[in-house]
């Protein structure tokens, strides 16, 4: 990597780090829409220069209101790997102008396997990208075709290996509960994942309550999909395989080798400040939560006219702070302190009842003054979290 842009490996002074923030930048473009996707994206690639200019303008306005050093930068989407190097260079230059990166800052870019080339990898490294999150989803060609992915299994493996050779920290996204993903296909996917051994793995179950193409397909062809028990078994089997291979299951959907946790995502779960720019981007700082407009024409009109891209902004009440701390904390393997659980239980008695049920069923455990969910508890954690509100 270009040492002139690559952050140093040492950690910043503690006082400097305390004032730092994360920054999420949403790059909404996709070449096509995947069958499981409900994210705010656009396939209108001709709008890319205009949107990138608007992003630069929004980031400049954010910086003028109070730019702070960056501990993490996350270029998400959409498909950031689709964006030409020149446009990315201009965007990163604007970010660096207003939000200087701390030494050792984590800079993540999301990529699709079919976009990864040696030339692009060099360009990303030159911009100071340290980590690439690769949307693999499965190492099975029939499953990938059903998902409307543009890559095959061989391309996915080659992309991960190429990025590893280029010196990036690599994260791989997998999905389970997919149509056509039976025990054999799951085994093949996990075997290839463990052969590649990326530093970080995210494992997601297909959410059938979302309005995507696969949900509509399941209404017509339920026989193609694993049932809830089979999907849960896939998740638990994947977790056991990854833990046995040396990964730590540190959050509901995330596994990491030592020191390879997704530092940007951890900021959300630990409620540290994360600023946000771009279509539908969400931010947080202290008690303040906000989100940008999620319709591209409205977003462009707002930013280009010199207005705010914010759709809403609100300050959490004291009770909400406690409940959010519990909900996000129980997503993590470290869990939540008994004192915080007690404070939350006083505010939400039905949550307290539900947690006792989880403890009795082995879905949660008490140890060392903390309460933690087990992997089986994580599978049904939404049932518990719903009792908070």
N, C-alpha and C positions, 0 to 999 in steps of 0.2 A: 504493500500500500504506500501511497505518497505520504512520506513522513511530515511534509509541510502542512497536510490537512488532517492527519491522523491524530486524535487526542492522545496525550501521554497516558501511560498506564498507571501512574501514581494517583493517589486520591487527593482531592483539593483540601485546603485548610478547613477545619470543621466550621468556623464562623462563616466562611464563604459558602460552604455546602448548605448551611441552614437557610440561607436566603435564596437558594436556587429553586427552580421550578422545572416541571416537565412541559413539553409542548407537543400537542398532537396536531398534525396537519392532514386534512382529508383531501385526497386526490381521487375524485369520484369516477374516473374513466375506466371502462371495461370494453374489450373488443366484442364480447357477447355476454349474455346474462346466464349464469349457471342455474340449474334446475332447483337448487335449494336456497337461492339467495333472496333475502328480504332487505338487504342493505340499501342505503341511498346511493345509487350509482347512475351513470349515464353512459350510453353507447354512442352519443353524439360527439365523435372524436374531432370533428371540425371545430368544435367550441373550445378545444384544449388551450390554444394560446390565450383566448379571452379569459378563461377561468383561471389560468395560471397568473395572468396579470392582476386579476381581482384578488387572488390569494396574496400576492405580493403587497398589494395596497392594504388589505386587511391586516397583514402582519406588521406592516409599517405603522399603522394606526395603533395596534396593540403595543408596539415597542415605544412609541412616543408617549403613551399613557403610563408607561412604567416598565421598560425592559429590564429583565433580571437574568442572571446567568442561568444557563441550561444544564441541568443534571442529565436529562434525557430528551431526545427528540425522536418522534415516531412519525414516519411518513406512511400513512395508511390509506385504505381505499375501500372499494375501487381496486385499481391495479396500478400502483405507482411505477412498477417496472415497465409499463407502457409509455411513460412520459419520456420524450427525447432528452438526451443528455443536456442540450443547450437550455431547454426550459427548466430542467432540474437545477442546473448550475445557477441560473438567475434567481430561482426561488431560494436556494440555500444561501446565496450571497446576501439576499435581503434578510433572511433569518439571522445570519451571523452579524449583520450590521446592527441589529436591534437586540439580539439575545446571544451574547458571547457564550460559547460552550466552556464548561469547566474542564480541567484536565481529567481524562478518563471518562468523559461523557459517553453514554450509550446512545448510538444513533442507528435506528432501525428503519429498514425499508422493506415493505411487503412486495413479494414478487410471485408471478406465475412461472412455472418451470419452462414453458415455451418461450418466454421472453429472455431467459438467462443466456447470455453469450459472454465470451471472454472480453470482448470490447466493452460491453455494458458493465461488466464487473470491474474493469479498470476505471471506468468513469465514476461508478459509485464509490470506489475506494478513494479516488481523487477528491470526492466531495466530503470525505470523512465518515462515510457510512461504515459502521463497525459490525453490524448485525443484519442478516437478511432472513426474513420470515417467509418461507416457501409454502405456498398453498398446494400441497400434494393431494390431499384428501384420501387417496387409495392407491396402492400399487397393483391395480387390476384394470386391464383395458376395458372389459365389458362394463364394469362399474363406472369408470371414468366417462365412457360414452353416454351412459344413462344420465350422468350428472351434467352433461353438456360441457364438459371440460375440453379445452383445446389441446391438451397434451396427453401422451400415453405414459405408461409406467416407465418405459426406458428413458424417456425424456426427463421424467421426474428424478430418477436416480442420477442421471448425468448432470442435471442442474445442481443437485445437492453436492455431488462430488466436486464439480467445478468450483462452486463457491467455497467449499472447504479448502481446496487447493489454493484459492486466491487469498486465503487468510481470514475470511469472515467467520464470526460466530454464526451458526446456522440453526434456525428453528424450523421444524416441520409441522404443518397442520394436517391432522387426520380426522376423518369423519367415520362414525360407526352408526349402526342402525340403518344402513343404506339398502336400497333395493338391490338384490343380487349379491349382497355381501354375506355369504354363508360362512360356516366354520372354515372351509378350505381357503376361501378368499381372504378371510380375516387372518388365518395363519400365514399365508403368503405375504400379506401386507406387513405384519409384525416382523416376520423374518427379514424382509428387505430393510425395514426401518432399523432393526438392530444391527444389521450388517453395515449400514451407513453410519450409524451411531452419531447423529447430530447432537449438539450440546443441549438442545431444548426440544421438547415435543409438546404440542397441544392436541388434546384428544376431545372431540366434540361428538355428542349424540345428535342425530338429526331430530330437529324439533318439529313435530307433526302438527302443532297448533298454530304454525305460522302460514301466511297466505302465499306459498310458493308453488311451483309447478309440481314438485314431488308430492305435496299434500293433496293436490287435485288428482294426481295419478293414483294415490293410495285409495281414494274413494272408488275408483273404477277397478283397480287391480290390487286389492289388499294382499293377495297371495304372493306378490313380489317382495313384500316387506317382512322383515323379522318382527315378531310380536314384541311387546314391551319386555317380557322376561328374557327373550333371546338377545335383544339389544343391550339390556342391563348386563347380561353374561359377557357380551363382547367387551363392554367397558371394564368390567372387573378383571377379565382375562388380560386385557391390554395393560391395566395397571400392575397386575402381578408380574407380567413379563418385563415391564420397564423397571420396576423396583428391583427385581432379581438381577437385572443387567447394570445396576448401579445408579439408576435415576432416582431422584427424590420426588415423591408426589406432593408438591408443596402447595397446590391449589386445586380446586375441584377438577379443572380441565388441563392442568399444566404439570409437566414433569421436567426436571432439569438435572444434568450432571453437576457436580460441585462447582459453585460460583457461576453458574450459567443461567440463573433465574432471569426472567424478563423484568429488568429493573423498572422500565416505564410502566408496565402493567401493575407491578407491585405498588407503585405510587397511588393508583386508584384504590386498591384494596386497603391500603394503610391510610388513605384519606389525606395524602400529601398534595400540595398544589400542582395542578395540571392546567395550563392554558390551552386554548383550542382555536383553530382557524380552519375555515373551509365549510363547505356544505354540510349541514346537520351535525357539525362537530360539537361535542359536549366538554365543558370545562368545570373545574372545581377549585376553590381556594377558601380555606377556613370554612365558614358556614355557607358560603355562597355557591350555588349551583346554577349553571346556565347552559343554553343550547342555541345553536345557530339555526337559521331558516333551513328547511329541508326540501324546498322546491328550487331548482336551479335558476329559473327565470327571476324569481323573487330575490334570491341571493345576489345574482348579478346586478339587478336593478338597485338594490340597497347599497352595495359596495361601490358601484360605479358612480352613484349620485353623491357619494361622500357620507352616506348614512351608516347606520349600524346593521350588521348582519344578524344580530341577536333576535331570536324568536321569543325567548323568555329568559328571565333571571329571577331567582328567588333566594331568600335566606332561610336556612333551616331553623326551626325552633329547637329549644333545648331537648324536648322529648324526641324529636326526629334525629338529633345528633346521636343520642344514645342508641336508638334503634338501628340507625345506619351503621354505627360502629359494630354492633353485634352481627348484623346481616353480612357485612363485608368481612368481618373478622372470622366468622365461621366458615367462610369460603377457603380460608387458609389453614394449612396443617398446624400452624402454631395455635390456632383457636383464639379463645377470648378468656379474659380473667374472670374468676368467680365473682369479683366485685361488680364488674360490668354486667355480667349475666343477672346478678341480683337486682341491680338498678333497672335493667330492662324488664325483668319479670314483674316488678312493681308497676311498671307502666302498661304492660301487656299481659294480663293474667292468662289469656288463652295461649300465648306463646310459652309461658311457664309450664302450663299443662302439657303442651305438645312436646316440650323439651324433656319432661319427665318420661313421656312415652318413648321418646327416642333413646333415652338412657336405659330404660327397661328392656328395650328390644335390641340393644347393642348397636344402635345407629349413632350413638354419641357416647363419649367417655369423659370421665372426670379424672384428672391426674395432675399433680404438681401445681394445684391452685388454678388450673385452667380447664375449660370445657372445649372439647374438640369433636368434630363429626368424623365418623369412620367413612371409608370409601362407599359402603352401602348407604350410609346416611347422606352422603353427598348426592347420591342418585335421586333421593326423594326430598332433598333439602328445600325445594320450593314449597312443599307442603308445610314445612315448619316456618319458613320466612313469611308466608302469606298471613300467618297469625300475628305478625308484628304490626300490621297496619289496619 
